[in-house]
Amino acid sequence: MIPAYPLGLLVAFASAGIAFFALMRETDGLHRLLLTDLIEVVTLAFIALVGTDLAEALILPGLVVGASELIALSEIYRIKEGYTRPPADSLQIEVMESAPAILAAILVVYGIVLSGFSGGAVAGLGVIFYFLCRDHNERFELIETASGYSWVLWIIAFFVFMIFPEYWFFAVMLAGSAILVKVMAKMSLIGTMRGGPNA
Amino acid sequence: MNTTFILGLVILAIGVLSVAFVRPKTYVARLINLEIPAWGLLLVMLAYDEALAILTFVAVTAIGTFVIVRLLEWRDASC
């Protein structure tokens, strides 16, 4: 019987090799973007195999950096290829007319219950879904202001940890809710990427 | 080493093959096949009880799919 960790490493290395081989042979830009996504998934398996809290702590920033990298690369690819005409509003899906309010409410409430980084991600997903399905006339400066203030609260929470360690619970709550608002605000901006003057 | 872990590794390997050598070679087929290795990774994470990582991975995968579908929409509108 082979132990779990070497077996997992073997599979992950083989998969990464195949993925990089496919990326090497690919010439089309959009296909390469998709293969970059595949390589992200495979290499995250290396970290997941560690199987401790360290793995969890390393996966979170890896995922966030991966998402922002994907968004940035897709924008660069779009500009480079000259896809400048916004897509027509031809998508008529019944669910996207009726569901957004309920689904967004459930996701946001669950995100607030989770709090912290994952809570921000879940709540942000609800907000993205809402903005995607409905018309958006939101004010970007308001979202940016909320995000900036929550960042300040996060820093303050860290100072509380350093200077008044006895109030650690207050600092945990402050940091958790601040990072919730921060991540949610940033992610909700993605929901508005539909073209138009602000895109 | 349990069933979830082995199943995760098997699905990961199958998924990587299905994305790397996709037939028919279209963007949408590759995008849909990308879900298979993601499932494998989720099962591996599940075997090690990495709940936070699973939640965030699900959210980020949804965003990634959305970003690429949006890119495809722009491509269809302009070509």
Chai-1 contact restraints between the chains, C-beta under 6 A:
chainA,res_idxA,chainB,res_idxB,connection_type,confidence,min_distance_angstrom,max_distance_angstrom,comment,restraint_id
A,A4,B,M1,contact,1.0,0.0,6.0,A-B,restraint_1
A,V11,B,L9,contact,1.0,0.0,6.0,A-B,restraint_2
A,V11,B,A13,contact,1.0,0.0,6.0,A-B,restraint_3
A,S15,B,L12,contact,1.0,0.0,6.0,A-B,restraint_4
A,S15,B,A13,contact,1.0,0.0,6.0,A-B,restraint_5
A,S15,B,V16,contact,1.0,0.0,6.0,A-B,restraint_6
A,I18,B,V16,contact,1.0,0.0,6.0,A-B,restraint_7
A,I18,B,A20,contact,1.0,0.0,6.0,A-B,restraint_8
A,A19,B,V16,contact,1.0,0.0,6.0,A-B,restraint_9
A,A19,B,A20,contact,1.0,0.0,6.0,A-B,restraint_10
A,A22,B,A20,contact,1.0,0.0,6.0,A-B,restraint_11
A,L30,B,Y27,contact,1.0,0.0,6.0,A-B,restraint_12
A,L34,B,R30,contact,1.0,0.0,6.0,A-B,restraint_13
A,D37,B,L34,contact,1.0,0.0,6.0,A-B,restraint_14
A,D37,B,G64,contact,1.0,0.0,6.0,A-B,restraint_15
A,L38,B,V19,contact,1.0,0.0,6.0,A-B,restraint_16
A,V41,B,P37,contact,1.0,0.0,6.0,A-B,restraint_17
A,V41,B,A38,contact,1.0,0.0,6.0,A-B,restraint_18
A,V41,B,L41,contact,1.0,0.0,6.0,A-B,restraint_19
A,L44,B,L41,contact,1.0,0.0,6.0,A-B,restraint_20
A,A45,B,L41,contact,1.0,0.0,6.0,A-B,restraint_21
A,A45,B,V44,contact,1.0,0.0,6.0,A-B,restraint_22
A,A48,B,V44,contact,1.0,0.0,6.0,A-B,restraint_23
A,A48,B,M45,contact,1.0,0.0,6.0,A-B,restraint_24
A,G51,B,Y48,contact,1.0,0.0,6.0,A-B,restraint_25
A,E56,B,E50,contact,1.0,0.0,6.0,A-B,restraint_26
A,E56,B,L52,contact,1.0,0.0,6.0,A-B,restraint_27
A,E56,B,A53,contact,1.0,0.0,6.0,A-B,restraint_28
A,I59,B,A53,contact,1.0,0.0,6.0,A-B,restraint_29
A,L60,B,T56,contact,1.0,0.0,6.0,A-B,restraint_30
A,L63,B,T56,contact,1.0,0.0,6.0,A-B,restraint_31
A,L63,B,F57,contact,1.0,0.0,6.0,A-B,restraint_32
A,L63,B,V60,contact,1.0,0.0,6.0,A-B,restraint_33
A,A67,B,V60,contact,1.0,0.0,6.0,A-B,restraint_34
A,A67,B,I63,contact,1.0,0.0,6.0,A-B,restraint_35
A,L70,B,G64,contact,1.0,0.0,6.0,A-B,restraint_36
A,L70,B,V67,contact,1.0,0.0,6.0,A-B,restraint_37
A,I71,B,V67,contact,1.0,0.0,6.0,A-B,restraint_38
A,S74,B,V67,contact,1.0,0.0,6.0,A-B,restraint_39
A,S74,B,L71,contact,1.0,0.0,6.0,A-B,restraint_40
A,R78,B,W74,contact,1.0,0.0,6.0,A-B,restraint_41
A,Y83,B,W74,contact,1.0,0.0,6.0,A-B,restraint_42
A,Y83,B,R75,contact,1.0,0.0,6.0,A-B,restraint_43
A,Y83,B,S78,contact,1.0,0.0,6.0,A-B,restraint_44
A,R85,B,A77,contact,1.0,0.0,6.0,A-B,restraint_45
A,R85,B,S78,contact,1.0,0.0,6.0,A-B,restraint_46
A,P87,B,E73,contact,1.0,0.0,6.0,A-B,restraint_47
A,P87,B,W74,contact,1.0,0.0,6.0,A-B,restraint_48
A,P87,B,A77,contact,1.0,0.0,6.0,A-B,restraint_49
A,S118,B,L52,contact,1.0,0.0,6.0,A-B,restraint_50
A,S118,B,L55,contact,1.0,0.0,6.0,A-B,restraint_51
A,S118,B,T56,contact,1.0,0.0,6.0,A-B,restraint_52
A,A121,B,T56,contact,1.0,0.0,6.0,A-B,restraint_53
A,A121,B,A59,contact,1.0,0.0,6.0,A-B,restraint_54
A,L125,B,A59,contact,1.0,0.0,6.0,A-B,restraint_55
